[in-house]
């Protein structure tokens, strides 16, 4: 399926979006935006578009230096590792922020245009893009206070004087949604005296002022630069926060959606086939709003309820909440150019906001207690009434799912692989975090050294040691890597797992997460069964087929499911 600009009404769409954002200024601004886009179109005239995602697409999520070899730059090491061990497993790589930064493990960017010298160069990025599709972060809500942009703002000189949001600390900000338990405004000494700046995430992450059209043009230039350097997926980090308006939640405003639509419009015009993925760790209804009409906003949205719901299912040994949620997705219309980005673990923790209204407070607290018992950490956020709520579970997914104190390593592996069978089966594009692919456990030194809870899941690994552990039989890394790789390879051979193939959840047993995938083009139908419990379960059966995971023929009156077993049954 070839991707291209889906309409010829670029000019009226551009004018319409500028009108939403800038009102009466839009007619004047149209000329500068159009000229900017045409300059880029001329620069990109030899660009070759890629098609839509398929069952073949599986993305690795990693920092550029998650695996290190002292003899070379980390981007070179990453390429070497993937080429040696995973070139038939992974098709795409999400490289987490690789730019110079000052905090938040890369998400406080100093220079959007420069690859951090410690990690490598744009040449290394382009080399990696020859073998793997790439996703990069556009961290566009905020920038580091050490950036040239902000330092120029402090001097009150040049165009950067209006790049940031100066706020009155005496105003009422009680309706603003807060993602972290930190102050919303931060005072800074400028050449014109003390000014209070909007800092949604920290005092080192200064929010950009998108009400200034020059900021939007600058951000567009950053994003187009990434696409020009071979990046297929653009991840819009924390995009739900980009537009501020007092008296509102400052989340998911119509202007925010207009910004995303304008980015999509420009990418379709200049680099068609480049895909937008929005990172909005919020309840499902708000999350899928970024699909727009199916053709004008994000191509992919993160499936944020999936990590906590899968974890909850395995902790309780019951898949009913997961099944009910997955069933509700069937009523969400997806166009042929929209789908979900499914994941269980990432560089961040396991978010809890997406299960609001799905899990009760007691059920969430049960997960919190389990994570603490498994050695994890909990991050909290402020509510509008001043109270705090658990916001995120900070723990590796291996240690969240399984007790690190358990001596039954095979059971831990079985449980972990069963969870990932769910990830790889669901409609959408699967993303596997590097520390899940390698079966990593909690990294306590990182938390102790930094005081940052999220570091528990961001260990920097030694290349030679990781290779040795992968190749050594019966180590945790060896078992997880090989079993997970096997599942991915099976998935990639079956068009029934295409993001465009249908999905229907069926209810067979509370302990079994079960659904059917069907591809109209290949006429192949696969029944997915995953036992989330420690019990053996028998399911009535009235068809014939073959389990493509175990190669077992299915023809008896019952299907036997071992504890934490996954089956992908191709129905004859």
C-alpha positions in Angstrom: 0.0 0.0 0.0 1.7 3.2 -1.2 1.6 6.3 0.9 1.3 9.7 -0.7 -0.3 13.0 -0.1 -4.0 12.1 0.0 -5.4 15.3 -1.5 -4.7 18.2 -3.7 -6.2 20.8 -1.3 -2.9 21.7 0.4 -3.4 25.5 0.1 -6.9 25.8 1.6 -5.9 23.3 4.4 -2.9 25.4 5.2 -4.9 28.5 5.3 -7.6 26.8 7.5 -5.1 25.6 10.0 -3.3 28.9 10.2 -6.7 30.6 10.8 -7.3 28.3 13.8 -3.9 29.1 15.2 -3.4 32.7 14.4 -6.7 34.2 13.4 -6.6 37.4 11.5 -2.8 37.1 11.0 -3.3 33.9 8.9 -3.5 35.5 5.5 -0.2 37.3 6.0 1.4 34.3 7.5 0.3 32.0 4.6 2.9 33.5 2.3 5.8 32.9 4.6 4.7 29.3 5.4 4.1 28.5 1.7 7.5 29.9 0.8 9.1 27.9 3.5 7.4 24.7 2.3 8.4 25.3 -1.3 12.0 25.7 -0.3 11.9 22.4 1.4 10.1 20.7 -1.5 12.9 21.8 -3.9 15.4 20.4 -1.4 13.6 17.1 -1.2 12.8 16.7 -4.9 14.8 13.4 -5.1 13.0 11.9 -2.0 11.5 8.4 -2.5 8.4 7.6 -0.5 7.9 4.4 1.5 4.7 2.5 1.8 2.3 1.9 4.6 3.3 -0.3 7.6 2.7 -4.1 7.4 2.9 -7.2 9.5 6.6 -7.1 8.7 7.2 -3.9 10.8 8.6 -4.4 14.3 10.3 -1.5 16.1 13.0 -1.6 18.7 12.9 1.2 21.3 16.3 2.2 22.6 18.7 4.9 23.6 21.6 5.4 21.2 23.9 4.3 24.0 21.9 1.5 25.7 24.6 -0.8 24.5 28.2 0.5 24.7 31.5 -0.6 23.4 34.4 1.6 24.6 36.2 1.2 21.2 33.6 3.1 19.2 30.7 5.6 19.2 27.4 4.1 20.5 25.5 4.6 17.3 28.1 2.4 15.5 27.8 -0.1 18.3 24.0 -0.1 18.0 24.2 -0.8 14.3 26.8 -3.5 14.9 24.6 -5.2 17.6 21.4 -5.1 15.5 23.1 -6.3 12.3 24.7 -9.2 14.1 21.8 -10.4 16.3 18.6 -8.9 15.2 18.6 -8.0 11.5 15.9 -10.6 10.9 13.9 -9.6 13.9 13.8 -5.8 14.0 12.8 -3.7 11.0 12.8 -0.3 12.6 14.6 1.5 15.5 13.2 4.3 17.7 16.4 6.1 18.8 15.4 8.1 21.9 16.8 11.7 22.0 20.3 11.6 20.7 20.9 15.3 20.8 23.0 17.4 23.2 20.9 17.7 26.4 21.1 18.8 30.0 18.6 16.6 31.9 15.7 14.1 31.7 18.0 11.6 29.9 17.8 13.4 26.6 14.4 15.1 26.8 15.8 18.5 27.6 17.4 19.3 24.3 20.1 21.9 23.8 20.4 21.7 20.0 17.8 19.9 17.9 20.0 19.9 14.8 23.1 18.3 16.2 23.8 14.7 17.1 25.6 14.5 20.5 29.3 14.0 19.7 29.5 11.3 22.4 27.0 9.2 20.5 28.1 9.7 16.9 27.1 11.8 13.9 24.4 12.2 11.3 26.5 10.0 9.1 26.1 7.2 11.6 22.3 7.9 11.7 22.1 7.7 7.9 24.2 4.5 7.9 21.8 2.9 10.3 18.8 4.0 8.2 20.2 1.9 5.3 19.2 -1.3 7.2 16.5 -0.1 9.5 13.7 2.4 9.4 14.2 5.0 12.0 12.0 6.9 14.4 13.3 10.1 16.1 11.8 12.2 18.8 10.6 15.7 18.1 10.7 17.1 21.6 8.8 20.1 20.6 6.9 21.1 23.8 10.1 22.4 25.5 13.8 23.0 25.2 16.7 23.1 27.6 17.4 26.3 29.5 21.0 25.9 28.3 19.9 26.1 24.6 20.9 29.0 22.4 17.2 29.8 22.1 16.7 30.3 25.8 20.0 31.9 26.5 19.1 34.5 23.8 15.7 34.9 25.4 17.4 35.8 28.8 19.3 38.6 27.0 15.9 39.8 25.6 17.5 40.1 22.1 16.6 38.9 18.6 13.8 36.6 17.5 14.1 34.4 20.6 12.6 37.1 22.8 9.1 35.7 22.1 10.0 32.0 21.9 8.9 31.2 25.4 5.7 31.8 27.5 6.0 34.6 30.0 3.3 34.1 32.7 1.8 36.1 35.6 2.3 34.0 38.8 -0.8 35.7 40.3 -3.1 34.1 37.7 -5.2 31.0 38.5 -3.6 27.9 37.1 -5.7 25.4 39.0 -7.4 23.9 35.9 -4.0 23.1 34.2 -3.3 19.4 34.1 0.1 18.6 35.8 2.1 15.6 34.6 4.7 15.8 37.5 4.7 17.0 41.1 6.7 20.1 40.2 5.9 23.9 39.9 4.3 25.0 36.7 6.0 28.3 36.6 9.7 29.1 37.2 11.3 32.5 37.7 14.3 33.5 35.6 16.4 36.7 35.8 16.5 38.3 32.4 17.9 41.6 31.0 14.5 43.1 31.7 14.1 41.7 35.2 12.6 38.6 36.7 10.1 36.8 34.4 8.1 33.7 35.2 8.3 31.1 32.5 6.0 28.2 31.8 7.8 24.9 32.7 5.4 22.0 32.4 8.0 19.3 33.1 10.9 20.8 35.0 12.8 24.1 35.5 15.3 22.9 32.9 12.6 22.3 30.3 11.2 25.6 29.1 8.0 25.4 27.2 8.0 26.8 23.7 5.5 29.5 22.7 3.6 28.1 19.7 1.3 31.2 19.7 4.4 32.8 18.0 4.3 31.5 14.4 8.1 31.7 14.1 8.3 29.0 16.7 6.0 26.7 14.6 8.2 27.4 11.5 11.3 26.6 13.5 9.7 23.3 14.7 8.7 22.4 11.2 12.3 23.0 10.1 13.5 20.6 12.8 11.1 17.9 11.8 11.8 18.2 8.1 15.5 18.0 8.8 15.0 14.7 10.5 13.0 13.4 7.5 15.7 14.6 5.2 18.2 12.6 7.1 16.4 9.3 6.5 13.9 9.2 9.4 10.6 7.4 8.5 8.7 8.0 11.8 8.5 11.3 13.7 7.5 10.9 17.4 5.8 14.0 18.7 6.8 13.9 22.4 4.4 15.3 24.9 2.5 16.9 22.1 -0.8 17.2 24.1 0.7 20.1 26.1 2.0 22.3 23.3 -0.8 25.0 23.3 -1.5 27.0 26.5 -4.7 28.8 27.3 -5.6 30.0 30.8 -8.9 28.7 32.1 -8.5 25.4 30.4 -6.6 22.1 31.1 -4.1 23.2 28.5 -4.3 19.7 27.1 -5.6 18.5 23.7 -6.9 22.0 22.8 -8.2 22.5 19.2 -5.0 24.5 18.6 -2.9 21.6 19.7 -4.7 19.4 17.1 -4.2 22.1 14.5 -0.4 22.0 15.2 -0.3 18.3 14.6 -2.5 18.6 11.5 -0.2 21.3 10.1 2.9 19.1 10.7 1.1 16.2 8.9 0.1 18.5 6.0 3.7 19.7 5.6 5.2 16.2 5.8 2.7 14.9 3.2 3.6 17.7 0.9 7.4 17.5 1.3 8.2 13.9 2.5 5.1 11.8 1.7 5.3 8.5 3.6 6.9 10.0 6.6 4.7 9.0 9.6 3.7 10.9 12.7 3.2 9.1 16.0 1.8 11.1 18.8 3.0 10.5 22.4 0.0 11.3 24.6 0.0 9.3 27.9 -3.7 10.0 28.6 -7.0 8.2 28.7 -8.0 6.3 25.5 -10.6 8.8 24.3 -8.2 11.7 24.3 -5.4 9.5 22.9 -7.3 8.4 19.8 -8.5 12.0 19.1 -5.1 12.4 17.5 -6.1 10.2 14.6 -8.2 13.2 13.5 -10.4 12.1 10.6 -8.1 9.2 9.8 -6.2 11.1 7.1 -5.2 14.5 8.5 -3.4 14.0 11.8 -1.3 11.2 13.4 -0.7 7.9 11.5 -0.1 6.1 14.8 -1.0 6.7 18.4 0.5 4.9 21.4 -1.7 2.2 23.0 -1.0 3.4 26.5 -3.5 1.3 28.4 -1.9 -1.9 27.1 1.2 -2.0 29.4 -0.7 -1.6 32.7 -3.6 -3.8 31.6 -1.4 -6.7 30.5 0.5 -6.4 33.8 -2.8 -6.4 35.8 -3.9 -9.5 33.9 -0.8 -11.5 34.8 -0.8 -10.3 38.4 -4.4 -11.3 38.9 -4.4 -14.3 36.6 -7.5 -12.9 35.0 -7.8 -11.3 31.5 -11.4 -10.0 31.8 -10.5 -6.3 32.1 -8.0 -6.6 29.3 -10.5 -8.4 27.1 -13.2 -5.8 27.8 -10.9 -3.0 26.9 -9.7 -4.7 23.8 -13.3 -5.4 22.8 -14.1 -1.6 23.1 -11.4 -0.9 20.5 -13.4 -2.6 17.8 -15.8 0.4 17.8 -12.9 2.8 17.0 -12.9 3.3 13.3 -9.4 3.1 11.7 -8.7 4.3 8.2 -6.3 2.4 5.9 -3.6 4.9 7.0 -4.0 4.9 10.8 -3.2 2.3 13.4 -1.9 1.8 16.9 1.6 1.6 18.2 1.6 -1.2 20.7 4.2 -1.6 23.4 4.6 -3.0 26.9 7.7 -1.3 28.1 9.7 1.8 27.1 12.3 4.2 28.5 9.6 5.6 30.7 7.7 3.7 33.4 4.3 2.0 33.1 1.8 4.9 33.1 -1.4 4.6 35.2 -3.5 7.5 33.8 -4.5 5.5 30.8 -6.4 3.0 33.0 -8.5 5.6 34.7 -12.1 4.4 34.3 -10.9 0.9 33.4 -9.3 -0.1 36.7 -10.6 0.9 40.2 -8.4 2.8 42.7 -8.0 -0.4 44.7 -6.9 -2.4 41.6 -4.3 0.3 40.7 -3.1 0.2 44.3 -2.8 -3.5 44.1 -0.4 -3.1 41.1 1.5 -0.4 43.0 1.9 -2.8 45.9 3.1 -5.6 43.6 5.6 -3.3 41.9 7.0 -2.1 45.3 7.3 -5.8 46.4 9.2 -6.5 43.2 11.7 -3.8 43.9 10.2 -1.1 41.8 9.6 2.6 42.4 6.4 4.8 42.1 6.2 8.3 40.7 3.4 10.6 41.7 1.6 13.6 40.2 -0.3 16.6 41.7 -4.1 16.6 41.4 -6.0 19.9 41.0 -7.0 19.7 44.7 -3.4 19.5 45.8 -3.4 15.8 46.6 -1.1 13.3 44.9 -1.8 10.1 42.9 0.4 7.4 41.6 1.3 8.4 38.0 3.8 5.8 36.9 5.3 2.5 37.9 9.1 2.6 37.5 10.4 -1.0 37.0 11.6 -3.2 34.2 8.7 -5.1 32.6 10.4 -8.4 33.5 10.5 -7.5 37.2 7.0 -6.1 37.1 5.5 -9.3 35.6 7.6 -11.7 37.6 9.1 -11.8 41.1 12.9 -11.1 40.9 13.3 -13.3 44.0 11.8 -16.3 42.2 14.2 -19.2 41.5 12.0 -20.6 38.7 13.6 -18.9 35.8 11.7 -20.9 33.1 8.4 -19.8 34.6 9.5 -16.2 34.6 10.5 -16.5 30.9 7.2 -18.2 30.0 5.2 -15.4 31.6 7.3 -12.7 30.0 7.0 -14.3 26.5 3.2 -14.9 26.9 2.8 -11.1 27.6 4.8 -10.3 24.5 2.7 -12.7 22.5 -0.2 -10.4 23.3 1.9 -7.4 22.1 2.8 -9.1 18.9 -0.7 -10.3 18.1 -2.8 -7.1 18.5 -3.7 -4.9 15.7 -1.0 -2.3 15.2 2.7 -1.9 15.0 4.6 -3.6 17.9 7.4 -1.8 19.7 9.9 -3.8 21.9 12.1 -1.9 24.4 15.7 -2.9 24.3 15.6 -4.1 27.9 12.7 -6.3 27.1 14.4 -7.8 24.1 17.3 -8.6 26.4 15.3 -9.6 29.5 16.9 -6.9 31.7 16.1 -6.5 35.4 16.0 -3.5 37.7 19.0 -1.3 37.6 19.3 0.1 41.1 22.7 1.7 40.7 21.1 4.1 38.1 18.4 5.2 40.6 20.9 5.6 43.4 23.4 7.6 41.4 20.8 10.0 39.8 17.9 10.0 42.2 15.7 9.5 39.1 13.2 6.7 39.4 13.0 6.1 35.6 16.7 5.1 35.5 15.7 1.8 37.0 14.7 0.8 33.4 17.5 2.6 31.5 20.7 0.6 32.2 23.7 1.1 30.0 24.9 -2.3 28.9 28.4 -3.5 28.0 28.4 -4.8 24.4 30.7 -7.7 25.0 29.0 -8.8 28.1 25.5 -8.7 26.5 26.8 -10.7 23.5 28.2 -13.3 25.9 25.0 -13.6 27.9 22.9 -13.9 24.7 25.1 -16.7 23.4 25.4 -18.5 26.7 22.7 -21.2 27.0 20.1 -21.0 29.7 20.8 -17.5 30.9 17.8 -15.2 31.3 19.0 -13.0 28.4 19.6 -16.0 26.2 16.1 -17.5 26.9 14.2 -14.3 26.5 16.1 -13.1 23.4 15.7 -16.4 21.6 12.1 -17.0 22.5 11.1 -13.4 21.7 13.0 -13.5 18.4 11.2 -16.7 17.5 7.8 -15.1 18.0 8.7 -12.0 16.0 9.9 -14.1 13.1 6.7 -16.1 13.1 4.6 -13.0 13.2 6.4 -11.4 10.3 5.5 -14.4 8.0 1.7 -14.0 8.5 -0.2 -11.1 6.8 -3.0 -11.8 9.3 -1.0 -9.7 11.7 -1.1 -6.8 9.4 -2.2 -3.5 11.0 -5.0 -3.5 8.5 -6.3 -7.0 9.3 -9.4 -7.2 11.4 -9.5 -8.1 15.1 -12.4 -9.5 17.1 -12.1 -10.3 20.8 -14.0 -13.4 22.0 -14.7 -14.5 25.6 -13.8 -18.1 26.3 -12.5 -18.2 29.8 -11.6 -15.4 32.3 -8.0 -16.7 32.4 -7.6 -16.6 28.6 -7.1 -13.5 26.6 -8.5 -14.6 23.2 -9.3 -12.9 19.9 -9.3 -13.6 16.2 -7.3 -11.8 13.5 -8.5 -12.1 9.9 -7.0 -10.8 6.7 -9.5 -10.3 3.9 -6.7 -10.4 1.3 -5.1 -13.6 2.3 -8.2 -15.2 3.8 -6.1 -16.4 6.7 -7.7 -16.5 10.1 -5.6 -16.8 13.3 -7.1 -17.5 16.8 -4.9 -16.0 19.4 -5.0 -17.6 22.9 -2.9 -16.5 25.8 -3.2 -18.0 29.3 -2.5 -15.2 31.8 -2.8 -17.6 34.8 -0.7 -20.1 36.6 -3.4 -22.7 36.0 -3.9 -25.3 33.3 -7.1 -24.4 31.3 -9.2 -26.5 28.9 -11.2 -24.7 26.2 -13.9 -26.4 24.1 -13.0 -26.7 20.4 -15.0 -27.3 17.2 -12.4 -26.6 14.5 -9.2 -27.9 13.0 -6.0 -25.9 12.7 -2.3 -25.7 13.5 -0.6 -23.8 16.3 2.2 -21.9 14.4 4.1 -21.3 17.7 4.4 -25.0 18.7 3.6 -26.6 15.3 1.0 -28.7 17.1 -2.1 -29.8 15.1 -5.3 -28.8 16.8 -8.2 -31.2 16.1 -9.4 -32.5 19.5 -12.7 -31.5 21.2 -10.7 -29.3 23.7 -7.7 -27.1 23.4 -5.3 -27.5 26.4 -3.6 -24.3 27.6 -0.6 -24.7 30.0 0.2 -22.0 32.5 1.4 -18.9 30.7 1.1 -20.5 27.3 0.4 -18.6 24.1 -1.1 -20.2 21.0 -1.5 -18.7 17.5 -3.8 -21.2 15.7 -4.2 -20.9 12.0 -7.8 -22.1 11.4 -8.2 -24.4 8.4 
